[in-house]
Amino acid sequence: MTPALFPEMAQRAFQPLVGKLKNGALEHEFSADEIRDLLMENEVAGAALDKTWELLQRHLSNGIESRRFVSVAEDLLQVFESVMWTNAQLRLLAHGEILQPMEQEAALRTLDEFRRRVNGMRNQLMSLHSLANRPWPSPNREAIKTAIANTDRSKNETSESLIARLRAGEDV
């Protein structure tokens, strides 16, 4: 599977949930059953996000071109922002007075754990993105000239002159 599809996979997993939260919040208050359904949808979408992360890790360990990675990382970072918004909205719903106290506590604990996982992924991705997107160092022209000069000299050098230079303590 191509890494370019990873952000789309993750986005599609959360898209229905985001739509319900954006539309539902404006239309009416959610019932306890609706909140439970939204929390379950978040769990399923979270599993898809975890799988996407696992696939990306596999591609990174096998090697991926830096330009391609930068593009995928930027798209995934946008997905993470959407996921964090979703998490915050679900947290508000779970923190309300609709769910029973024990159910509310379990939901908030699950959402907090999910937020920590997503933050960890996002922080790792941002770190890798900054490494892959850093500017190339300027070439050291003097080191290149010295290497070329040493290479040219060694092509025409005889074994006797090489031994003499070694005995004199010169670098070869």
Helices and strands as residue ranges (DSSP letters): G 3-5, H 6-27, H 32-62, H 66-95, H 101-132, H 141-156, H 159-167
